[in-house]
Amino acid sequence: MLKERVLSAIVLIALVLCALFLFTPFYFALALGLVATLGVWEWTQFARFKQLLARLCISAFLGAFIFLWLFTEGDYLNAGRVFENYLPFILLNSVVWWGIALLLVITYPNSAKYWGKNKPIHLLFAFATLIPFIAAVLRLRLDHYTQDPHHGLFLLLYVFVLVWAADSGAYFAGRAFGKHKLAPKVSPGKTWEGVFGGLITAVILACVFIYFSRETLLGNRAMTGFVILSVATVAISILGDLTESMFKRESGIKDSSQLIPGHGGILDRIDSLTAAVPFFTYFYFFVL
C-alpha cells in the first residue's frame, strides 16, 4: 500500500510540474478541464447516481460544457487575459457558495434533509466548486503572463504551498495537542488545536515568502492585508476539506473514487484547493 502511494505521488507530482512549466496557457486550461470533468464524475457518487451509464452521460455532458467554455477563450488565455469580463462574478459567487457551505457543515446532519438526496442541487454544488476553481487557477497562473511567463506560476505555487504547509502544520499540532473536536459529525479527526496550528503555520509562511519575494507577491498591496488574506485562505481550505467530508459521509463512501491508486480520487486531492484558490484570487485581485 505504501509503495503504491509513493509511486502514485511521484507520477502526480511529475504530471503537475509538466503542466505548470511546459504547457501553453491553452493546454494548461484543457488539463484543468480534464481534472474538473473527473471531479464531476466523482461528484455523481455524492449525488447517488448508481448506474454507470447515467454517471458517464452526466460527466460527458458537463465535461463538454467545460471544454467548450475553455475552447472559446483560447485566444484570450494565450494572451494572458483570463475570463476578464466575468471573472469577478464567478469568483464572488464562489465566495458566496463557501459561505453557504459553512452553514451546511455547521448544521449537518440537519442540513442534509434539504440536499442529501437532491441530485440537481448536488450537481449545482459541483459547478459552484469546480468552475471557479478552474477560473481562479488560470487567473493566478497567467497573471502578467505576457511580461513574465513565470510571475503567475510563483503566485499560484504560493497558494498551493500555503495550503499544503498549513495542512501539515494542522496535522502535527492536532496530533500533539488535539483535544477539542472541530466538527465531530463531519470529520471526527479534526481538532481546534489543529486549526490553530495550521493558521500559525500560514502566518509564518506568509512572512517568510514576503521577506524573500515582497515585490512579486505584494505589488502595491499592504503587507498586513496580504498576511490576513493568507490566514483566511487557510481557514477556507479547511472548510473545503470539511465540505467534501460531509458529502462523502452523507453518501456513505470513504473516498471520492479510486482514480489515484493509494490516494483515493481527484476530489480527495484538491478539496482544500477548490475552496482556497478562488477565495485567495478574488480578494487578492479585486479587494486588496
ROSEMAR-294558 format. One record per residue (C-alpha): residue number from 1; residue in three letters; x, y, z negated. Coordinates in steps of 0.5 Angstrom, whole numbers, plus 500, padded with zeros to 3 digits. Example, Ala and Ser with C-alpha at 12.3 -4.5 7.8 and 13.67 -1.06 7.14 Angstrom:
% residues 2
<r pos="1" code="ALA" c1="525" c2="491" c3="484"/>
<r pos="2" code="SER" c1="527" c2="498" c3="486"/>
***
This chain:
% residues 288
<r pos="1" code="MET" c1="500" c2="500" c3="500"/>
<r pos="2" code="LEU" c1="506" c2="505" c3="498"/>
<r pos="3" code="LYS" c1="509" c2="503" c3="505"/>
<r pos="4" code="GLU" c1="503" c2="504" c3="509"/>
<r pos="5" code="ARG" c1="502" c2="511" c3="505"/>
<r pos="6" code="VAL" c1="509" c2="513" c3="506"/>
<r pos="7" code="LEU" c1="509" c2="511" c3="514"/>
<r pos="8" code="SER" c1="502" c2="515" c3="515"/>
<r pos="9" code="ALA" c1="505" c2="521" c3="511"/>
<r pos="10" code="ILE" c1="511" c2="521" c3="516"/>
<r pos="11" code="VAL" c1="507" c2="521" c3="522"/>
<r pos="12" code="LEU" c1="502" c2="526" c3="520"/>
<r pos="13" code="ILE" c1="508" c2="531" c3="518"/>
<r pos="14" code="ALA" c1="511" c2="530" c3="525"/>
<r pos="15" code="LEU" c1="505" c2="531" c3="528"/>
<r pos="16" code="VAL" c1="503" c2="537" c3="525"/>
<r pos="17" code="LEU" c1="510" c2="540" c3="526"/>
<r pos="18" code="CYS" c1="510" c2="539" c3="533"/>
<r pos="19" code="ALA" c1="503" c2="542" c3="534"/>
<r pos="20" code="LEU" c1="506" c2="548" c3="530"/>
<r pos="21" code="PHE" c1="512" c2="549" c3="533"/>
<r pos="22" code="LEU" c1="511" c2="546" c3="540"/>
<r pos="23" code="PHE" c1="504" c2="547" c3="542"/>
<r pos="24" code="THR" c1="502" c2="553" c3="546"/>
<r pos="25" code="PRO" c1="496" c2="557" c3="543"/>
<r pos="26" code="PHE" c1="491" c2="554" c3="547"/>
<r pos="27" code="TYR" c1="493" c2="547" c3="546"/>
<r pos="28" code="PHE" c1="494" c2="548" c3="539"/>
<r pos="29" code="ALA" c1="487" c2="550" c3="539"/>
<r pos="30" code="LEU" c1="485" c2="544" c3="542"/>
<r pos="31" code="ALA" c1="489" c2="540" c3="537"/>
<r pos="32" code="LEU" c1="485" c2="543" c3="531"/>
<r pos="33" code="GLY" c1="478" c2="542" c3="535"/>
<r pos="34" code="LEU" c1="480" c2="535" c3="535"/>
<r pos="35" code="VAL" c1="481" c2="535" c3="528"/>
<r pos="36" code="ALA" c1="475" c2="538" c3="527"/>
<r pos="37" code="THR" c1="471" c2="533" c3="531"/>
<r pos="38" code="LEU" c1="474" c2="528" c3="527"/>
<r pos="39" code="GLY" c1="472" c2="531" c3="521"/>
<r pos="40" code="VAL" c1="464" c2="532" c3="524"/>
<r pos="41" code="TRP" c1="465" c2="524" c3="525"/>
<r pos="42" code="GLU" c1="467" c2="523" c3="518"/>
<r pos="43" code="TRP" c1="461" c2="528" c3="515"/>
<r pos="44" code="THR" c1="456" c2="524" c3="519"/>
<r pos="45" code="GLN" c1="457" c2="519" c3="513"/>
<r pos="46" code="PHE" c1="456" c2="524" c3="508"/>
<r pos="47" code="ALA" c1="449" c2="525" c3="512"/>
<r pos="48" code="ARG" c1="448" c2="518" c3="511"/>
<r pos="49" code="PHE" c1="448" c2="516" c3="518"/>
<r pos="50" code="LYS" c1="448" c2="509" c3="518"/>
<r pos="51" code="GLN" c1="448" c2="507" c3="526"/>
<r pos="52" code="LEU" c1="455" c2="507" c3="530"/>
<r pos="53" code="LEU" c1="451" c2="510" c3="536"/>
<r pos="54" code="ALA" c1="448" c2="516" c3="532"/>
<r pos="55" code="ARG" c1="455" c2="518" c3="529"/>
<r pos="56" code="LEU" c1="458" c2="517" c3="536"/>
<r pos="57" code="CYS" c1="453" c2="521" c3="539"/>
<r pos="58" code="ILE" c1="453" c2="527" c3="534"/>
<r pos="59" code="SER" c1="460" c2="527" c3="534"/>
<r pos="60" code="ALA" c1="461" c2="528" c3="541"/>
<r pos="61" code="PHE" c1="455" c2="533" c3="542"/>
<r pos="62" code="LEU" c1="458" c2="537" c3="536"/>
<r pos="63" code="GLY" c1="465" c2="536" c3="539"/>
<r pos="64" code="ALA" c1="463" c2="538" c3="546"/>
<r pos="65" code="PHE" c1="461" c2="545" c3="543"/>
<r pos="66" code="ILE" c1="467" c2="546" c3="539"/>
<r pos="67" code="PHE" c1="472" c2="544" c3="545"/>
<r pos="68" code="LEU" c1="467" c2="549" c3="550"/>
<r pos="69" code="TRP" c1="468" c2="554" c3="545"/>
<r pos="70" code="LEU" c1="475" c2="554" c3="545"/>
<r pos="71" code="PHE" c1="476" c2="553" c3="552"/>
<r pos="72" code="THR" c1="472" c2="559" c3="554"/>
<r pos="73" code="GLU" c1="477" c2="563" c3="549"/>
<r pos="74" code="GLY" c1="483" c2="560" c3="552"/>
<r pos="75" code="ASP" c1="486" c2="566" c3="556"/>
<r pos="76" code="TYR" c1="485" c2="570" c3="549"/>
<r pos="77" code="LEU" c1="488" c2="565" c3="545"/>
<r pos="78" code="ASN" c1="494" c2="565" c3="549"/>
<r pos="79" code="ALA" c1="495" c2="573" c3="549"/>
<r pos="80" code="GLY" c1="494" c2="572" c3="541"/>
<r pos="81" code="ARG" c1="487" c2="575" c3="541"/>
<r pos="82" code="VAL" c1="483" c2="571" c3="536"/>
<r pos="83" code="PHE" c1="476" c2="571" c3="537"/>
<r pos="84" code="GLU" c1="476" c2="578" c3="536"/>
<r pos="85" code="ASN" c1="469" c2="580" c3="537"/>
<r pos="86" code="TYR" c1="466" c2="576" c3="532"/>
<r pos="87" code="LEU" c1="472" c2="573" c3="527"/>
<r pos="88" code="PRO" c1="470" c2="578" c3="521"/>
<r pos="89" code="PHE" c1="463" c2="575" c3="522"/>
<r pos="90" code="ILE" c1="465" c2="568" c3="522"/>
<r pos="91" code="LEU" c1="470" c2="569" c3="516"/>
<r pos="92" code="LEU" c1="465" c2="573" c3="512"/>
<r pos="93" code="ASN" c1="460" c2="567" c3="513"/>
<r pos="94" code="SER" c1="465" c2="562" c3="510"/>
<r pos="95" code="VAL" c1="466" c2="566" c3="504"/>
<r pos="96" code="VAL" c1="458" c2="566" c3="503"/>
<r pos="97" code="TRP" c1="458" c2="559" c3="504"/>
<r pos="98" code="TRP" c1="463" c2="557" c3="499"/>
<r pos="99" code="GLY" c1="459" c2="562" c3="494"/>
<r pos="100" code="ILE" c1="453" c2="557" c3="496"/>
<r pos="101" code="ALA" c1="458" c2="551" c3="495"/>
<r pos="102" code="LEU" c1="460" c2="553" c3="488"/>
<r pos="103" code="LEU" c1="453" c2="554" c3="486"/>
<r pos="104" code="LEU" c1="451" c2="547" c3="489"/>
<r pos="105" code="VAL" c1="457" c2="544" c3="485"/>
<r pos="106" code="ILE" c1="456" c2="547" c3="478"/>
<r pos="107" code="THR" c1="448" c2="545" c3="478"/>
<r pos="108" code="TYR" c1="450" c2="538" c3="481"/>
<r pos="109" code="PRO" c1="447" c2="533" c3="481"/>
<r pos="110" code="ASN" c1="440" c2="537" c3="480"/>
<r pos="111" code="SER" c1="442" c2="541" c3="487"/>
<r pos="112" code="ALA" c1="442" c2="534" c3="491"/>
<r pos="113" code="LYS" c1="435" c2="534" c3="491"/>
<r pos="114" code="TYR" c1="435" c2="539" c3="496"/>
<r pos="115" code="TRP" c1="440" c2="537" c3="500"/>
<r pos="116" code="GLY" c1="442" c2="530" c3="499"/>
<r pos="117" code="LYS" c1="438" c2="526" c3="504"/>
<r pos="118" code="ASN" c1="437" c2="532" c3="509"/>
<r pos="119" code="LYS" c1="441" c2="530" c3="515"/>
<r pos="120" code="PRO" c1="440" c2="537" c3="518"/>
<r pos="121" code="ILE" c1="443" c2="541" c3="512"/>
<r pos="122" code="HIS" c1="449" c2="536" c3="512"/>
<r pos="123" code="LEU" c1="451" c2="538" c3="519"/>
<r pos="124" code="LEU" c1="450" c2="545" c3="517"/>
<r pos="125" code="PHE" c1="454" c2="545" c3="512"/>
<r pos="126" code="ALA" c1="459" c2="541" c3="516"/>
<r pos="127" code="PHE" c1="459" c2="547" c3="521"/>
<r pos="128" code="ALA" c1="460" c2="552" c3="516"/>
<r pos="129" code="THR" c1="466" c2="549" c3="513"/>
<r pos="130" code="LEU" c1="470" c2="547" c3="520"/>
<r pos="131" code="ILE" c1="468" c2="552" c3="525"/>
<r pos="132" code="PRO" c1="471" c2="558" c3="520"/>
<r pos="133" code="PHE" c1="477" c2="553" c3="518"/>
<r pos="134" code="ILE" c1="479" c2="553" c3="526"/>
<r pos="135" code="ALA" c1="478" c2="560" c3="527"/>
<r pos="136" code="ALA" c1="482" c2="562" c3="521"/>
<r pos="137" code="VAL" c1="488" c2="558" c3="522"/>
<r pos="138" code="LEU" c1="488" c2="560" c3="529"/>
<r pos="139" code="ARG" c1="488" c2="568" c3="527"/>
<r pos="140" code="LEU" c1="494" c2="567" c3="522"/>
<r pos="141" code="ARG" c1="498" c2="563" c3="527"/>
<r pos="142" code="LEU" c1="497" c2="568" c3="532"/>
<r pos="143" code="ASP" c1="498" c2="574" c3="528"/>
<r pos="144" code="HIS" c1="503" c2="579" c3="532"/>
<r pos="145" code="TYR" c1="504" c2="573" c3="537"/>
<r pos="146" code="THR" c1="506" c2="577" c3="543"/>
<r pos="147" code="GLN" c1="511" c2="581" c3="539"/>
<r pos="148" code="ASP" c1="514" c2="575" c3="535"/>
<r pos="149" code="PRO" c1="511" c2="568" c3="536"/>
<r pos="150" code="HIS" c1="513" c2="565" c3="529"/>
<r pos="151" code="HIS" c1="511" c2="571" c3="525"/>
<r pos="152" code="GLY" c1="504" c2="568" c3="524"/>
<r pos="153" code="LEU" c1="507" c2="561" c3="523"/>
<r pos="154" code="PHE" c1="510" c2="563" c3="517"/>
<r pos="155" code="LEU" c1="504" c2="567" c3="515"/>
<r pos="156" code="LEU" c1="500" c2="560" c3="516"/>
<r pos="157" code="LEU" c1="505" c2="556" c3="512"/>
<r pos="158" code="TYR" c1="505" c2="560" c3="506"/>
<r pos="159" code="VAL" c1="498" c2="559" c3="505"/>
<r pos="160" code="PHE" c1="499" c2="551" c3="506"/>
<r pos="161" code="VAL" c1="505" c2="551" c3="502"/>
<r pos="162" code="LEU" c1="501" c2="556" c3="496"/>
<r pos="163" code="VAL" c1="495" c2="551" c3="496"/>
<r pos="164" code="TRP" c1="500" c2="544" c3="496"/>
<r pos="165" code="ALA" c1="504" c2="547" c3="491"/>
<r pos="166" code="ALA" c1="499" c2="549" c3="486"/>
<r pos="167" code="ASP" c1="495" c2="542" c3="487"/>
<r pos="168" code="SER" c1="502" c2="539" c3="485"/>
<r pos="169" code="GLY" c1="502" c2="544" c3="479"/>
<r pos="170" code="ALA" c1="495" c2="543" c3="477"/>
<r pos="171" code="TYR" c1="496" c2="535" c3="477"/>
<r pos="172" code="PHE" c1="502" c2="536" c3="473"/>
<r pos="173" code="ALA" c1="499" c2="541" c3="468"/>
<r pos="174" code="GLY" c1="493" c2="536" c3="468"/>
<r pos="175" code="ARG" c1="497" c2="530" c3="466"/>
<r pos="176" code="ALA" c1="501" c2="534" c3="461"/>
<r pos="177" code="PHE" c1="496" c2="538" c3="457"/>
<r pos="178" code="GLY" c1="489" c2="536" c3="460"/>
<r pos="179" code="LYS" c1="483" c2="535" c3="455"/>
<r pos="180" code="HIS" c1="477" c2="539" c3="458"/>
<r pos="181" code="LYS" c1="474" c2="537" c3="464"/>
<r pos="182" code="LEU" c1="473" c2="542" c3="469"/>
<r pos="183" code="ALA" c1="467" c2="538" c3="473"/>
<r pos="184" code="PRO" c1="466" c2="531" c3="470"/>
<r pos="185" code="LYS" c1="459" c2="530" c3="474"/>
<r pos="186" code="VAL" c1="463" c2="531" c3="480"/>
<r pos="187" code="SER" c1="470" c2="530" c3="479"/>
<r pos="188" code="PRO" c1="472" c2="527" c3="472"/>
<r pos="189" code="GLY" c1="479" c2="527" c3="473"/>
<r pos="190" code="LYS" c1="480" c2="535" c3="474"/>
<r pos="191" code="THR" c1="481" c2="539" c3="468"/>
<r pos="192" code="TRP" c1="481" c2="546" c3="466"/>
<r pos="193" code="GLU" c1="488" c2="546" c3="464"/>
<r pos="194" code="GLY" c1="490" c2="543" c3="471"/>
<r pos="195" code="VAL" c1="486" c2="549" c3="474"/>
<r pos="196" code="PHE" c1="490" c2="554" c3="470"/>
<r pos="197" code="GLY" c1="497" c2="550" c3="472"/>
<r pos="198" code="GLY" c1="495" c2="551" c3="479"/>
<r pos="199" code="LEU" c1="494" c2="558" c3="478"/>
<r pos="200" code="ILE" c1="500" c2="560" c3="474"/>
<r pos="201" code="THR" c1="504" c2="556" c3="480"/>
<r pos="202" code="ALA" c1="500" c2="560" c3="485"/>
<r pos="203" code="VAL" c1="503" c2="567" c3="481"/>
<r pos="204" code="ILE" c1="510" c2="564" c3="481"/>
<r pos="205" code="LEU" c1="510" c2="562" c3="488"/>
<r pos="206" code="ALA" c1="507" c2="569" c3="491"/>
<r pos="207" code="CYS" c1="512" c2="573" c3="487"/>
<r pos="208" code="VAL" c1="518" c2="568" c3="490"/>
<r pos="209" code="PHE" c1="515" c2="569" c3="497"/>
<r pos="210" code="ILE" c1="514" c2="576" c3="496"/>
<r pos="211" code="TYR" c1="521" c2="577" c3="494"/>
<r pos="212" code="PHE" c1="524" c2="574" c3="500"/>
<r pos="213" code="SER" c1="519" c2="576" c3="505"/>
<r pos="214" code="ARG" c1="516" c2="582" c3="503"/>
<r pos="215" code="GLU" c1="515" c2="586" c3="509"/>
<r pos="216" code="THR" c1="513" c2="579" c3="513"/>
<r pos="217" code="LEU" c1="508" c2="578" c3="508"/>
<r pos="218" code="LEU" c1="505" c2="584" c3="506"/>
<r pos="219" code="GLY" c1="506" c2="589" c3="511"/>
<r pos="220" code="ASN" c1="503" c2="595" c3="509"/>
<r pos="221" code="ARG" c1="499" c2="592" c3="503"/>
<r pos="222" code="ALA" c1="499" c2="593" c3="496"/>
<r pos="223" code="MET" c1="503" c2="587" c3="492"/>
<r pos="224" code="THR" c1="498" c2="587" c3="487"/>
<r pos="225" code="GLY" c1="492" c2="585" c3="491"/>
<r pos="226" code="PHE" c1="496" c2="580" c3="495"/>
<r pos="227" code="VAL" c1="498" c2="576" c3="489"/>
<r pos="228" code="ILE" c1="491" c2="577" c3="486"/>
<r pos="229" code="LEU" c1="489" c2="574" c3="493"/>
<r pos="230" code="SER" c1="494" c2="568" c3="493"/>
<r pos="231" code="VAL" c1="491" c2="566" c3="486"/>
<r pos="232" code="ALA" c1="484" c2="567" c3="488"/>
<r pos="233" code="THR" c1="485" c2="563" c3="494"/>
<r pos="234" code="VAL" c1="488" c2="557" c3="490"/>
<r pos="235" code="ALA" c1="482" c2="558" c3="486"/>
<r pos="236" code="ILE" c1="477" c2="557" c3="492"/>
<r pos="237" code="SER" c1="482" c2="551" c3="494"/>
<r pos="238" code="ILE" c1="480" c2="547" c3="488"/>
<r pos="239" code="LEU" c1="472" c2="549" c3="490"/>
<r pos="240" code="GLY" c1="474" c2="546" c3="497"/>
<r pos="241" code="ASP" c1="476" c2="539" c3="493"/>
<r pos="242" code="LEU" c1="470" c2="539" c3="489"/>
<r pos="243" code="THR" c1="465" c2="540" c3="494"/>
<r pos="244" code="GLU" c1="468" c2="534" c3="498"/>
<r pos="245" code="SER" c1="468" c2="530" c3="492"/>
<r pos="246" code="MET" c1="461" c2="532" c3="491"/>
<r pos="247" code="PHE" c1="459" c2="530" c3="498"/>
<r pos="248" code="LYS" c1="462" c2="523" c3="497"/>
<r pos="249" code="ARG" c1="459" c2="522" c3="490"/>
<r pos="250" code="GLU" c1="452" c2="523" c3="493"/>
<r pos="251" code="SER" c1="453" c2="519" c3="499"/>
<r pos="252" code="GLY" c1="457" c2="513" c3="495"/>
<r pos="253" code="ILE" c1="463" c2="513" c3="498"/>
<r pos="254" code="LYS" c1="470" c2="513" c3="496"/>
<r pos="255" code="ASP" c1="474" c2="516" c3="502"/>
<r pos="256" code="SER" c1="471" c2="520" c3="508"/>
<r pos="257" code="SER" c1="474" c2="515" c3="512"/>
<r pos="258" code="GLN" c1="480" c2="510" c3="513"/>
<r pos="259" code="LEU" c1="482" c2="514" c3="519"/>
<r pos="260" code="ILE" c1="489" c2="515" c3="516"/>
<r pos="261" code="PRO" c1="492" c2="509" c3="513"/>
<r pos="262" code="GLY" c1="493" c2="509" c3="506"/>
<r pos="263" code="HIS" c1="490" c2="516" c3="505"/>
<r pos="264" code="GLY" c1="483" c2="516" c3="507"/>
<r pos="265" code="GLY" c1="480" c2="521" c3="512"/>
<r pos="266" code="ILE" c1="481" c2="527" c3="515"/>
<r pos="267" code="LEU" c1="477" c2="531" c3="510"/>
<r pos="268" code="ASP" c1="480" c2="528" c3="505"/>
<r pos="269" code="ARG" c1="487" c2="531" c3="507"/>
<r pos="270" code="ILE" c1="484" c2="538" c3="509"/>
<r pos="271" code="ASP" c1="478" c2="539" c3="504"/>
<r pos="272" code="SER" c1="482" c2="544" c3="500"/>
<r pos="273" code="LEU" c1="485" c2="548" c3="506"/>
<r pos="274" code="THR" c1="478" c2="548" c3="509"/>
<r pos="275" code="ALA" c1="476" c2="553" c3="503"/>
<r pos="276" code="ALA" c1="483" c2="556" c3="502"/>
<r pos="277" code="VAL" c1="485" c2="558" c3="509"/>
<r pos="278" code="PRO" c1="478" c2="562" c3="511"/>
<r pos="279" code="PHE" c1="478" c2="566" c3="505"/>
<r pos="280" code="PHE" c1="485" c2="568" c3="505"/>
<r pos="281" code="THR" c1="484" c2="570" c3="512"/>
<r pos="282" code="TYR" c1="478" c2="574" c3="511"/>
<r pos="283" code="PHE" c1="481" c2="578" c3="505"/>
<r pos="284" code="TYR" c1="488" c2="579" c3="508"/>
<r pos="285" code="PHE" c1="486" c2="582" c3="515"/>
<r pos="286" code="PHE" c1="479" c2="585" c3="513"/>
<r pos="287" code="VAL" c1="479" c2="587" c3="506"/>
<r pos="288" code="LEU" c1="487" c2="588" c3="503"/>
***
